[in-house]
């Protein structure tokens, strides 16, 4: 739902602010917060029940399954928050127009809603070396909407168009909020504005967490008959706390891998496009998926094996939460049970460490991307003023499947590269490869870390 939220905002009567195109929609903040609370709450399920051996006067008591009331209350609260967020998301989803091919999850989906003269001029004149932070400053105060307009070729189509100057002036009069000021502070730190550096730094911290969990798992497995020495849990209460703690760590690992999974879907088309001659199906028509389980087979079918392996690891990451929660010592713990969870945790963590190394090597094959194409505005800067977007002028109000078939029937290949526009400006674009004129792109350049 969050992937299509920009389309819903653009079709609303008040239009959408620049942040919808150049960043995250406003609705994403409360929904992401609710999802984070729900994910953290799922970690508490590991401590919902425990084997109680101290309920009677005779020690030791026969073990029986008991519940932790406070943990149950936490789980119920998080489930209520998740249910409210889900109902809200569903209520917003039905406001999205059905007969609309605007699809922010693919390159072609953004290209079909281009064509407004002012939009084309504004985004095609963006300097090639403009960063994401600078692009946000450039678009600050503007508002956009989806509506009917006439293109330079005289065709009336449905697409993205700017709001009136009066509405934009009202927008500028509003004071910047906390998040805007925080973003402005972030822009003053140069090394943070490099998206490749950001991802490398976060991956490094994430790798340290994985290695720490891997070391803990190895230590516990090496002392399979004395696990209490590793976790120092001799009572049911402390054992519950340790299980919850490890489950929450597993949730954080799974959440970060979800971000990595979304990144892989965003950048995967540009690997093939950067080679200079790619078919539309595995590139500009490649759509993003919210869940790894729905993305694995499409990515595998279209030959994106690295991205598919990340999706598969994302599925395994969901089981890591349960596996880590089964490690801490607790009264009544079975040896076979502990071995199963230890080996499973060890296998998943090892897979993640290896996969993280592969992803960082894979990123080096990406073409030069000054602005990561993870926002609508960034993609618009690459497709504005291209022959590809002009080819798609009549496809803005058709179903997604019909649009994809029409694009395939054009029989054209596409590429991403460095090109000189008719006005002499050099910039990075995603466009069709013109057979008669030769490839209109300079050789692909790789941006190193």
TABELNOR-V979962 format. One record per backbone hydrogen bond with DSSP energy under -1.0 kcal/mol. NH is the residue of the N-H (numbers start at 1). CO is the residue of the C=O. E is the energy in kcal/mol with one decimal. If there is no record, write none. Layout:
NH:CO:E
NH:CO:E
This chain:
8:4:-1.5
9:5:-2.3
10:6:-2.4
11:7:-1.5
15:12:-1.7
16:144:-3.3
18:142:-1.2
20:17:-1.5
22:18:-3.0
23:19:-1.5
28:25:-1.7
29:26:-1.0
31:27:-1.6
32:28:-2.8
33:29:-2.1
34:30:-2.4
35:31:-2.5
36:32:-2.3
37:33:-2.4
38:34:-2.3
39:35:-2.6
40:36:-2.7
41:37:-2.5
42:38:-1.6
44:41:-1.2
45:42:-1.1
46:43:-1.1
47:44:-1.7
48:45:-1.3
50:66:-2.3
52:64:-3.3
61:53:-1.5
64:52:-1.6
66:50:-3.0
68:48:-2.4
72:68:-2.3
73:69:-2.2
74:70:-1.8
75:71:-2.4
76:72:-2.4
77:73:-2.3
78:74:-2.3
79:75:-2.2
80:76:-2.1
81:77:-2.2
82:78:-2.4
83:79:-2.4
84:80:-2.4
85:81:-2.4
86:82:-2.3
87:83:-2.4
88:84:-2.3
89:85:-2.4
90:86:-2.4
91:87:-2.1
92:88:-1.7
93:89:-2.0
94:90:-1.5
95:92:-1.2
96:93:-1.8
100:98:-1.8
101:396:-2.0
106:103:-1.6
108:284:-2.8
110:106:-1.1
111:107:-2.1
112:108:-2.1
114:111:-1.4
120:116:-3.2
121:117:-2.3
122:118:-2.6
123:119:-2.5
124:120:-2.0
125:121:-1.2
130:127:-1.6
135:131:-2.2
136:132:-2.2
137:133:-1.8
138:134:-2.0
139:135:-1.9
142:139:-2.1
144:16:-2.9
145:161:-2.4
146:10:-2.3
147:159:-2.5
149:157:-2.3
151:155:-2.9
154:151:-1.7
157:149:-2.5
159:147:-2.6
160:113:-2.5
161:145:-2.8
163:143:-2.8
168:164:-1.7
169:165:-2.3
170:166:-1.9
171:167:-1.7
172:168:-1.9
173:169:-1.3
181:177:-2.1
182:178:-2.3
183:179:-2.2
184:180:-2.1
185:181:-2.0
186:182:-2.0
187:183:-1.8
189:186:-1.5
193:190:-1.1
198:194:-2.4
199:195:-2.2
200:196:-2.2
201:197:-2.9
202:198:-2.5
203:199:-2.3
204:200:-2.0
205:201:-2.1
206:202:-2.5
207:203:-2.6
208:204:-1.9
209:205:-1.8
210:206:-2.4
211:207:-2.6
212:208:-2.1
213:209:-2.4
214:210:-2.5
215:211:-2.6
216:212:-2.2
217:213:-2.3
218:214:-2.4
219:215:-2.4
220:216:-2.3
221:217:-2.5
222:218:-2.0
226:223:-1.5
229:226:-1.5
231:227:-2.1
232:228:-1.8
239:235:-2.3
240:236:-2.2
241:237:-2.2
242:238:-2.1
243:239:-2.1
244:240:-2.4
245:241:-2.3
246:242:-2.4
247:243:-2.2
248:244:-2.4
249:245:-2.0
250:246:-2.3
251:247:-2.0
252:248:-2.3
253:249:-2.3
254:250:-2.4
255:251:-2.5
256:252:-2.4
257:253:-2.1
258:254:-1.5
259:255:-1.5
260:256:-2.0
261:257:-2.4
262:258:-2.0
263:259:-2.1
264:260:-2.2
265:261:-1.6
266:262:-1.7
267:263:-2.3
268:264:-1.9
271:268:-1.3
273:269:-2.2
274:270:-1.8
275:272:-1.0
276:273:-1.5
278:414:-2.3
283:280:-1.1
285:280:-2.4
286:283:-1.2
296:292:-2.0
299:295:-2.3
300:296:-2.3
301:297:-2.9
302:298:-1.7
303:300:-1.2
304:299:-2.5
305:303:-1.4
308:304:-2.2
309:305:-2.3
310:306:-1.8
311:307:-2.0
312:308:-2.3
313:309:-2.3
314:310:-1.9
315:311:-1.5
316:312:-1.9
317:313:-2.1
323:319:-2.4
324:320:-2.9
325:321:-1.4
327:324:-1.5
333:330:-1.8
338:334:-2.2
339:335:-2.4
340:336:-2.2
341:337:-2.2
342:338:-2.4
343:339:-2.6
344:340:-2.3
345:341:-2.4
346:342:-2.6
347:343:-2.5
348:344:-2.4
349:345:-2.6
350:346:-2.1
351:347:-2.2
352:348:-2.3
353:349:-2.3
354:350:-2.3
355:351:-2.6
356:352:-2.6
357:353:-1.7
358:354:-2.0
359:355:-2.5
360:356:-1.9
361:357:-1.8
362:358:-2.7
363:359:-2.2
365:362:-1.7
366:363:-1.5
368:445:-1.3
374:372:-2.0
377:21:-3.1
379:375:-1.8
380:376:-2.4
381:377:-1.6
383:379:-1.4
384:380:-1.8
386:383:-1.1
390:386:-1.3
391:387:-2.0
392:388:-1.1
393:390:-1.3
395:392:-1.9
403:399:-2.6
404:400:-2.6
405:401:-2.3
406:402:-2.3
407:403:-2.2
408:404:-2.2
409:405:-2.1
411:408:-1.5
414:278:-3.2
415:431:-2.7
416:273:-2.5
417:429:-2.0
419:427:-2.7
421:425:-3.2
424:421:-2.4
427:419:-2.3
429:417:-2.3
430:382:-2.4
431:415:-2.2
433:413:-2.8
442:418:-2.8
